[in-house]
Amino acid sequence: MEQTEPTATTVAEGMVTQPSSIIMKRYEAKYKKFFDRQDKTEENMTKLYSLIWGQCTEALQVTLEGIDDFQAKDDAFDEKWLLETLSDYLWNRTCR
C-alpha cells in the first residue's frame, strides 16, 4: 500500500475542504510508524554489518581492507557489499 500525504479533497460544486482531524491524526500515526520502522531497519543493518565483520578473521579483515572502495563501503556499513565480497573471496573469485 503506497503512502500518500492527505490533501484537500474536492466536493460537489468545486468546493474544497481539508481532511478531518481524525484522518490527519491517523495519517500522522501511520507516518510515524513508517519512519520508526525505517529507522529500526537501518539500525539492524548496521548491527548486521558489525556482526559479519566481527566474525571475519584478522587476516580476512586485512584482505578486505585492501580493496579499493573498502573505506567508503565500511563507512556506509554496506552489509550487502560485505556479503557479496566475502562470497567472491571465499569462492576464489576476484574481489571487486
MODELLER restraints for C-alpha pairs under 7 A, 6 or more apart:
rsr = mdl.restraints
at = mdl.atoms
rsr.add(forms.Gaussian(group=physical.xy_distance, feature=features.Distance(at['CA:6:A'], at['CA:19:A']), mean=6.96, stdev=0.5))
rsr.add(forms.Gaussian(group=physical.xy_distance, feature=features.Distance(at['CA:7:A'], at['CA:18:A']), mean=6.97, stdev=0.5))
rsr.add(forms.Gaussian(group=physical.xy_distance, feature=features.Distance(at['CA:7:A'], at['CA:19:A']), mean=6.83, stdev=0.5))
rsr.add(forms.Gaussian(group=physical.xy_distance, feature=features.Distance(at['CA:8:A'], at['CA:16:A']), mean=6.31, stdev=0.5))
rsr.add(forms.Gaussian(group=physical.xy_distance, feature=features.Distance(at['CA:8:A'], at['CA:17:A']), mean=5.57, stdev=0.5))
rsr.add(forms.Gaussian(group=physical.xy_distance, feature=features.Distance(at['CA:8:A'], at['CA:18:A']), mean=4.60, stdev=0.5))
rsr.add(forms.Gaussian(group=physical.xy_distance, feature=features.Distance(at['CA:8:A'], at['CA:19:A']), mean=6.09, stdev=0.5))
rsr.add(forms.Gaussian(group=physical.xy_distance, feature=features.Distance(at['CA:9:A'], at['CA:16:A']), mean=5.74, stdev=0.5))
rsr.add(forms.Gaussian(group=physical.xy_distance, feature=features.Distance(at['CA:9:A'], at['CA:17:A']), mean=5.74, stdev=0.5))
rsr.add(forms.Gaussian(group=physical.xy_distance, feature=features.Distance(at['CA:9:A'], at['CA:18:A']), mean=6.53, stdev=0.5))
rsr.add(forms.Gaussian(group=physical.xy_distance, feature=features.Distance(at['CA:10:A'], at['CA:16:A']), mean=4.70, stdev=0.5))
rsr.add(forms.Gaussian(group=physical.xy_distance, feature=features.Distance(at['CA:10:A'], at['CA:17:A']), mean=6.71, stdev=0.5))
rsr.add(forms.Gaussian(group=physical.xy_distance, feature=features.Distance(at['CA:45:A'], at['CA:79:A']), mean=6.76, stdev=0.5))
rsr.add(forms.Gaussian(group=physical.xy_distance, feature=features.Distance(at['CA:46:A'], at['CA:77:A']), mean=5.68, stdev=0.5))
rsr.add(forms.Gaussian(group=physical.xy_distance, feature=features.Distance(at['CA:48:A'], at['CA:79:A']), mean=6.85, stdev=0.5))
rsr.add(forms.Gaussian(group=physical.xy_distance, feature=features.Distance(at['CA:49:A'], at['CA:77:A']), mean=5.86, stdev=0.5))
rsr.add(forms.Gaussian(group=physical.xy_distance, feature=features.Distance(at['CA:49:A'], at['CA:78:A']), mean=6.90, stdev=0.5))
rsr.add(forms.Gaussian(group=physical.xy_distance, feature=features.Distance(at['CA:49:A'], at['CA:79:A']), mean=4.83, stdev=0.5))
rsr.add(forms.Gaussian(group=physical.xy_distance, feature=features.Distance(at['CA:64:A'], at['CA:70:A']), mean=6.89, stdev=0.5))
rsr.add(forms.Gaussian(group=physical.xy_distance, feature=features.Distance(at['CA:85:A'], at['CA:95:A']), mean=6.10, stdev=0.5))
rsr.add(forms.Gaussian(group=physical.xy_distance, feature=features.Distance(at['CA:88:A'], at['CA:94:A']), mean=6.29, stdev=0.5))
rsr.add(forms.Gaussian(group=physical.xy_distance, feature=features.Distance(at['CA:88:A'], at['CA:95:A']), mean=6.04, stdev=0.5))
rsr.add(forms.Gaussian(group=physical.xy_distance, feature=features.Distance(at['CA:89:A'], at['CA:95:A']), mean=5.89, stdev=0.5))
